[in-house]
Amino acid sequence: MINKFKQWLLGDQQQADELVISVEQAICVLMIEVMMSDLETDERERERVFELLHQQYKVEKDELQTLYFDALEIKQNSHDVYRFTKRIREQFDEQQRYEMIVALWHIAYSDGVIDPHEDFIIRKINDLLHLHHSHFVKAKQQAKPIED
């Protein structure tokens, strides 16, 4: 009985590990994670996600909706962000990972309010991307809108 239970658990884990996601999907999942972390989905945040995916990560405009909804489904079926940050760490150098943290801050700032949950999830992603705290602080300052 215990062996069957172990096999069932390991089988599900192996299936999850075999599910390969693209770097673009991983980036989009993390963007959605930040966008939804304050429990309020603001249209400005969603538009900013699309804008950043297109401009910074060169996702074609006709692919944005598909990528977004695929990433949303992946996020809803995931219990943490580790595998997404791992995928990005494998593909991106330190500068590219830093630029991604800047992009996440742009999303957080886009509704005009930095929620403590947004701060927390970006800090967590920063750590999982093996970036220094100084990257976190610098990215937050870089993304901060200039006040009139």
N, C-alpha and C positions, 0 to 999 in steps of 0.2 A: 504494500500500500504506500509506504513512504517512498519507495523507488519510483512508483508511478507518478506521485506528486512531484518529485524532483524532476522527472523527465518532462512533465507538463510545464513546470516552471522554466526549465532550461530550453525547451522547445520554443516557447514564446519569446524568450530572450534572444535566441538565435535568429528567429524571424525578424525581430526588431533590429538586430544588428545588421542583418542582410538588407534591410531597406536603405538604399543609398539615396541620399538627397543631394541636389546640386548646391553649389555655393550660393547661387542666387536665391534658392529656396531657403537656405539657412539664414541668409541676410534678411530676407523678407520676414521669416518667422521671428527673428529677434526684433525687427522693427515693429511688428504687430504686438509682440510682448510688451514693448515700451508703450505703445499706443494704448493698449488695453489695461495697463497696470494700475491706472487711477480709477478703473471701473466705469469710466465714461468715455465712450468713443466719440470724439469730436471730428466733424467732417474736415476741419482744417488739418488735423493730424493725418487723416487718411490721404488727403490730397498731397501732403508733404511726403508721405511714404512713396506715393506714385512718382512724384517729382524727383526724389532722390534716387529711386531705382532706375529711372530713365536717364537722368543727367550724370549721376556719379557711377552707376554700375552698368550703364549702356543697355538696359533692357528696352527692347522695342516697344513702342506705345501700344501696338496691337497685342502684345503678350502680357501687358501689365495686369489686366483683370484675371487672366488665367493663373498667372504666378501668384497673385494676391490670394485668390480663393483656394488654390492648392496649398499655399503656406498656412492659411487660416485653418484648413482641415488638419494639416500636419500638427500645428500647434495644439489644436483641440485634442489630439490623440497622444500628446506628449505630456509627461509629468515634470519635466525639467528642461533646462536650456543647454545642458552640458554637451550633448551630441552635436548641437548646432555650432557652439563655440569651438568644439574640437574640429569640425569640418573646416571652419574658417581659419583656425590656427594652422591647419595642414596646408592651406592654399595661399594665405596672405603673409607678407612680411610684417615687421613691426609697424612701419609707416602706414600700410594699408589697414591694419587693425586699428591704429589710432584714428585714422580718417573715418572708420566705421563708428567709433565712439562719438566723434564729432557729429556724424549723421544722426545717431540716436538722440543726442542732445538737441539737434534741430527739431526733431519730431516732438520731443518733450516740451520745447519752448513754443511750438506752433500754436497751442491753444492759449498762450499767454500766462499759464500758471504751471509752476513746477511742483508737482505733487510729491510727497515723501516716498510714495511707492515707485514713482518714476526714477527718482534719485537712487533708490535702493537697487532696482533692477539694472540700471546702467552701471552702478558700482559693481554689482555681481558679474555682469557681462565683462566689464573691464578686467576684473580679477581672473575670470575664466579664460580670457584671451591672453593671459600672462603679460599684461601691461602694468606699469607702475602706477601708484596713486597719483604721481605728478602728471601722468597722461590724462587721468580722469579729470583733474582740476583744470589743466590747460584746455582740454576739449570742451569742458563746460564753459569756460570763459570765451573760447573762440566762437562757440555757437550762440552765445548770448546775444540777443538782438540789441542793437544800438538804440538807446533811448533818446528821444528828441529833447 
